[in-house]
Amino acid sequence: MFIYFFPPLLGVLFVLLINALNKEDTFMVVLLSFCLVIFEADKGYILFTSVIYLLLVYKFILPKIMQATDCASCIKMSSVVLAYIGFYFFNALLSSIFLLEVPNISYYIIYYIVIEFFIVSLL
């Protein structure tokens, strides 16, 4: 029960990955990708799904958000929300394609998004 109060830090890892990709820091990208693989293994997701999803969001969705607004905290908040909600829908899509069990989503996700937004706003 107590373990649910600690967020998995997916949104924080995504914002750190964005910063590392913008700075072209290969070591940090590899290190953060390894952390994302550990996150997947801990939660039981398909290998490399978080890395692939977050890179797709970074390449295709995040530039549109950055183009639409100049608000830095709005971009960080949307990154955290996209990291959690979008990753769930990405896994649901992969589950339906490969006929796997659809991942569960709980109300803890909202708690994680709020906590991680406060953490990301400190970065």
C-alpha positions as CSV (number, residue, x, y, z in Angstrom):
1,M,0.0,0.0,0.0
2,F,2.8,2.4,0.9
3,I,4.6,1.8,-2.4
4,Y,1.8,3.6,-4.4
5,F,2.8,6.9,-2.9
6,F,6.1,6.9,-4.7
7,P,5.7,7.9,-8.3
8,P,7.7,5.9,-10.9
9,L,9.2,9.2,-12.3
10,L,8.3,8.5,-16.0
11,G,7.6,12.2,-16.5
12,V,10.8,13.3,-14.9
13,L,12.8,10.8,-17.0
14,F,11.0,12.2,-20.1
15,V,11.9,15.8,-19.3
16,L,15.5,14.8,-18.6
17,L,15.5,12.9,-21.9
18,I,14.3,16.0,-23.7
19,N,17.1,18.0,-22.1
20,A,19.7,15.4,-23.0
21,L,18.5,15.2,-26.6
22,N,18.5,19.0,-27.0
23,K,22.0,19.2,-25.6
24,E,23.0,16.1,-27.8
25,D,24.5,14.4,-24.7
26,T,24.9,10.8,-25.8
27,F,25.9,9.5,-22.4
28,M,22.8,10.9,-20.7
29,V,20.5,9.6,-23.5
30,V,21.9,6.1,-23.0
31,L,21.7,6.3,-19.2
32,L,18.1,7.6,-19.3
33,S,17.2,4.9,-21.8
34,F,18.6,2.3,-19.4
35,C,16.5,3.8,-16.6
36,L,13.4,3.6,-18.9
37,V,14.1,0.0,-19.6
38,I,14.4,-0.7,-15.8
39,F,11.0,1.2,-15.4
40,E,9.5,-1.2,-18.1
41,A,10.9,-4.3,-16.4
42,D,9.5,-3.2,-13.0
43,K,6.0,-2.5,-14.4
44,G,5.9,-5.5,-16.8
45,Y,5.7,-3.6,-20.0
46,I,7.1,-4.7,-23.4
47,L,10.8,-4.1,-23.8
48,F,11.8,-0.6,-25.3
49,T,8.2,0.6,-25.5
50,S,8.8,3.6,-23.3
51,V,12.0,4.5,-25.2
52,I,10.2,4.3,-28.5
53,Y,7.1,6.1,-27.4
54,L,9.1,8.9,-25.7
55,L,11.3,9.4,-28.8
56,L,8.2,9.5,-31.0
57,V,6.6,12.1,-28.8
58,Y,9.9,14.1,-28.8
59,K,10.2,14.0,-32.5
60,F,6.6,14.5,-33.6
61,I,4.3,15.9,-30.9
62,L,6.6,18.1,-28.7
63,P,7.7,20.4,-31.6
64,K,4.0,21.2,-32.2
65,I,3.5,22.0,-28.5
66,M,6.6,24.2,-28.4
67,Q,5.4,25.9,-31.6
68,A,2.0,26.6,-30.0
69,T,3.2,28.1,-26.8
70,D,6.2,29.8,-25.2
71,C,5.2,29.0,-21.6
72,A,8.0,26.8,-20.3
73,S,6.0,25.3,-17.4
74,C,3.1,24.6,-19.8
75,I,5.5,22.6,-22.0
76,K,6.8,20.7,-19.0
77,M,3.3,20.0,-17.7
78,S,2.2,18.7,-21.1
79,S,5.3,16.6,-21.3
80,V,4.5,14.9,-18.0
81,V,0.8,14.4,-19.0
82,L,1.9,13.0,-22.4
83,A,4.4,10.7,-20.7
84,Y,1.7,9.0,-18.6
85,I,-1.5,9.2,-20.5
86,G,0.0,8.8,-23.9
87,F,2.2,5.9,-22.8
88,Y,-0.9,4.1,-21.5
89,F,-2.7,4.6,-24.9
90,F,0.5,3.5,-26.7
91,N,0.6,0.3,-24.7
92,A,-3.1,-0.2,-25.2
93,L,-2.6,0.1,-29.0
94,L,0.4,-2.3,-28.9
95,S,-1.7,-4.7,-26.7
96,S,-4.5,-4.7,-29.3
97,I,-2.1,-5.2,-32.2
98,F,-0.2,-8.1,-30.6
99,L,-3.2,-9.5,-28.8
100,L,-1.8,-9.0,-25.3
101,E,-3.5,-8.1,-22.1
102,V,-4.5,-4.4,-22.0
103,P,-2.6,-2.6,-19.2
104,N,-4.6,-1.3,-16.3
105,I,-4.8,2.4,-15.4
106,S,-5.7,3.7,-11.9
107,Y,-6.4,7.0,-10.3
108,Y,-2.9,7.0,-8.9
109,I,-1.8,8.3,-12.3
110,I,-3.4,11.7,-11.5
111,Y,-1.4,11.7,-8.2
112,Y,1.8,10.8,-10.1
113,I,1.2,13.5,-12.7
114,V,0.7,16.2,-10.0
115,I,3.8,15.1,-7.9
116,E,6.0,14.8,-11.0
117,F,4.9,18.2,-12.3
118,F,6.2,19.7,-9.0
119,I,9.5,17.8,-9.4
120,V,9.8,18.8,-13.0
121,S,9.1,22.5,-12.2
122,L,12.2,22.4,-10.1
123,L,14.4,21.3,-13.0
